[in-house]
Amino acid sequence: QSALTQPASVSGSPGQSITISCTGTSSDVGDYNFVSWYQHHPGKAPKLMIYDVSNRPSGVSNRFSGSKSGNTASLTISGLQAEDEADYYCSSWRSGSTYVFGTGTKVTVL
Amino acid sequence: QVQLQESGPGLVKPSETLSLTCTVSRGSISSYYWSWIRQPPGEGLEWIAYIYYSGRTNYNPSLKSRVTISVDTTKNQVSLKLTSVTAADTAVYYCARIGRSVAGTGYFDYWGQGALVTVSS
């Protein structure tokens, strides 16, 4: 089961905005609005940041936003802060009633 | 809020069966789907399987022949068994709840801390 494609790393200076892409196919990202994003600090449990493409769970900063166009979903972090440095994973529902994760992106705050 | 805690042996021998249990507290296991996800060292997340509290299941096609997920509603627990393990199955194994929105059940909203399982003789 092939993973969704994310850039290995993205970096930005404090206060800047960065965008992480998540590319799938017409069998997952392109066909379902069930894309979610997770922030993962090593050694901790992953944290849900965005669900259903663009919805933020209660308690998640509005600096995090999600969108989708065709087979590619995106997570944007605006006003980058040192605490945003972490690994980020996208996930999508896939035909066959399964889930698939992205390859993961390491975000570095310069 | 809901808490999930994985438990099980941290070391499993090659060719044997990996068994893990996820205990759910501060919430009921009923009316939700529950999932297992793993992360090999230095790699990304991989979805393994999910189960509804009533017993409906689905598996990652690449692991389906070796995986069994089960639920015990009386104990508020979800279990995972992975047979014929190799070093490639060494990973941190996470238990997660599948959230519900108006649109459906497309995300994992609560996660356990994870349990490291090493496959080695």
Interface residues (C-beta under 8 A of the other chain):
Chain A: Q1 A3 Y32 N33 F34 V35 S36 Y38 H40 K44 A45 P46 K47 L48 Y51 D52 N55 P57 Y89 S91 S92 W93 G96 S97 T98 Y99 V100 F101 G102 T103 G104
Chain B: S35 I37 G44 L45 E46 W47 Y50 N58 Y59 N60 P61 S62 Y94 A96 G99 S101 A103 G104 G106 Y107 F108 D109 W111 G112 Q113 G114
